Amino acid sequence: MISLIMRRMSVFLIIFASLSGAASAQLKVDITKGTVEPMPIALPRFAPVTNAVTPAGSLSEISSNMIGVITANLENTGLFRAIDQKAFLEQIGSQDNRPNFALNWRPLGAQAMVTGRISMLPDGNVRVEFRLWDVLSEIQMDGMSYKTPVSNWRRIAHVISDRIYSRLTGEEGYFDTRIVYISETGDPLNRIKKLAIMDQDGANQRNLTDGSYLVMTPRFSPNRQEITYLSYFNDKPRVYLFNIMTNRFEMLGEFGKNMTFSPRFSPDGNHVIFSLSDEGNSDIYLMDLRTRRMTRMTDHPGIDTSPSFSPRGDKIVFNSDRGGSQQLYIMNINGTGIKRISYGQGRYATPVWSPRGDLIAFTKISESKFRIGVMRTDGTGERLLTDAYQDEGPTWSPNGRVLMFFRKAPYKNGGSGGETNLWSVDLTGFNERMIKTNFDASDPAWSPPLPLRTGK
């Protein structure tokens, strides 16, 4: 784990508490609306105190790269519009001076502004400082200083993006997170599938397995940097745990000829829930990771699969054909109180409970399409967010405002097409974008926020 040493900026004196609160009440993006006019925000390059050269480039280059990451993070939300740097009337220097808001920044239409500087420390680390300003009231809204290895500049840019997003929306950010997914190569009829991981913006892609055996359905622990996934080794289904920090694998169980599907963690990280198929009948089981004891949760002739916990861990959503077609059901943690919640036209699959607890995302199969949708936990308020040929496998951002999924393109005459890529969409359904990966990609799972060690 890379240690980040942070300190509050000295300007955060008690005298600013009420002023900052007043400013934030005026300057805030309402992300609950269906459509939002992006907030104009000025993002000048962080000023290098010196132009020292590091293994990651000069401080000037690192500064430009950090602002590029911050700009992309904020603009990709659809909530912010970065003002063109070529229009800036003032260059922000390395001295700790207040910008001239009235003369240089209000005429550009900026409502918010970020300033910062970066300096080299004697121990080889760098210090990155930033401040977030309300341009109209000229009040500082936030500010932090980070001491970190120079190679960690990209992560610091994500951390700063999270603080800006959080201060301006009132919601937790999701930029300092990672995505685990299945990287796919080879012939469509004989795909090589590897477990892979990357930052949420597609940077730092790397494989976690070598493709010598099939891997499927990776899922993150909600409170630890661990992944559970399904693999087939010598044609036998196994459920594994993989610790990202130590790179250690641990087999949770080998289930012989019984097919295993969709392992997923409980909210406390102490249990894994999955479905197990025995002679064509699939039921849901819960495994205690501390004792490896398994408990059967459902016992029905129908096919029960794709279980997902509620954030409190007291309920489970799953899909089942027990009523004749594939629909969504909810039950209590002890397997009682099973209730159907989906009643729309078509079939429903891959349900996943929002970390906020208010919605359930799903894949809907109807009209010869696979689409991503959401509904309230009682089944009301169903909305489809995408409308492509084949969208599947939603996963929630940690703040419950964005979904990532995989999209498969249709095959064309002559055998071309069929590409599989990762996409994201927010809850409005308007802000949809593709996440670039080195190869075809499927079955994404979003991590919790990365741990941040703090100190003096």
C-alpha positions, 0 to 999 in steps of 0.5 A: 500500500502506498502511504499518503501523508496529508495535512490540512491547509493552514488557511482552514481556521475556524473563522472560515467555517461559517463562510465556507458553509454559506458558500457551499450552500450557494455553489452546489451541483444538484445531481438529482435532476434528470439533466444538469447544465454543467458547472463552469470550473477553472482548472489551471495547471498546478504551479511547480515551485521548482522545475525539478526533474524526477523519474516521472518527468519534470514537476511541470510535466507532472502538474500538467498531467495531474490537471489532465486527469482531474479535468477528465474525471470531472468532465466525464461525470457530465456535471462540470465543464472545464474552461479552456486554459487558452482563455485564462487571463491570469497565470497562477504562480507558486506563491500562496496568493489569492486569485484575482476573481473579479478581474480575471475569473468571473469574466470567464464565467467560472463558478468554481476554481481550483489552484495548486502547487507541487514541490520537491522534498529533500527525501525524494517525495513530492508535496501536492497542494490544492485549494477549491474556490467559490469564484462568486463569493471568493471563499475557499471551500476546501484545501489539502496537502499531500506528501507522496512518492512522485510515482503516485501522482495519478492517484493523487489526482484521483484523490483531489478529484474526489474532494472537488466532486464531493464538495461541489455535489454533496456526494462521495466521489468515486475516482480513486477506485479500481475496476476488476474485469475479464479481459478477452482475446482469441477466437470467438468460439475459444476465448482466452479469458484473464482476470484483469484490473485497472483504474476506474478511468482505464489507466494502469491496466494489468492482468491478474491471471495468465489465461491458462484457465477460464475465469468468470464473474469477479466481484470486489469485497466491499471493505477490503482489497479482495476479489472473489471469482469463479474459475474452471481448473481441469473442468472443475468449478472453483471459487477463489479469493484474490488479495490485491495487496499481497497478490495471494490466491486462496481457493474457497471451495471445489465443487466437483461436477456441480456448476457454481455461479456468481460469487459475491461478498456480503457487506461485512466481507465475512461471507460469500454468497453464490448459486450452486447447480446440482443435476440441473437445479440451481439454489443459493448458498452462503459461505462463512469465510471464517469457518468455510461453513456453507448454508443453503438459502433456497430450496426450490425446483426452479433455477435461483441464481445471481444473488446480491446483498442489500447494503445492510446485509439483511436482504438478498435480491436474486433472479429465478424462474420459479414463477415460470419466467426469469424474474427478480425476487427478494428474500430475508437473510435467513431465506424467508419472506421470498417476494417477487418484485419484477413484473414488466414485460420480458426477463430480468437477470444479474440484479445488484443492489445499490450501495445507497440501498434505494435501487436495484440495477439489472439486465432486462431481456426483451424485444431481442435486446439486453438493456441495463435498468434500475428499479426501486427495491419494491419493484416500482419505478422501473427505468431503462438506462441503455438501449443497445443490442446487448448490455449486461452485467451492471456494477455500481460505483461506490456512491451509487450514482454511476453504473458500469456494464459490458456491451457486445456489438452485433456480428456483421455479414462476413463475421466482423463485429462482435466486440465487447467493451466496458461502458458506464452510464449515470442514473439519468441515462444521458451520460454514457461513455466507453472505457477503453481497454487493451482488449475486449472486456466484460463482467466489470466489478467496481472496487470500494474507495482505495484505503488512504493512510493519513498522518501528520 
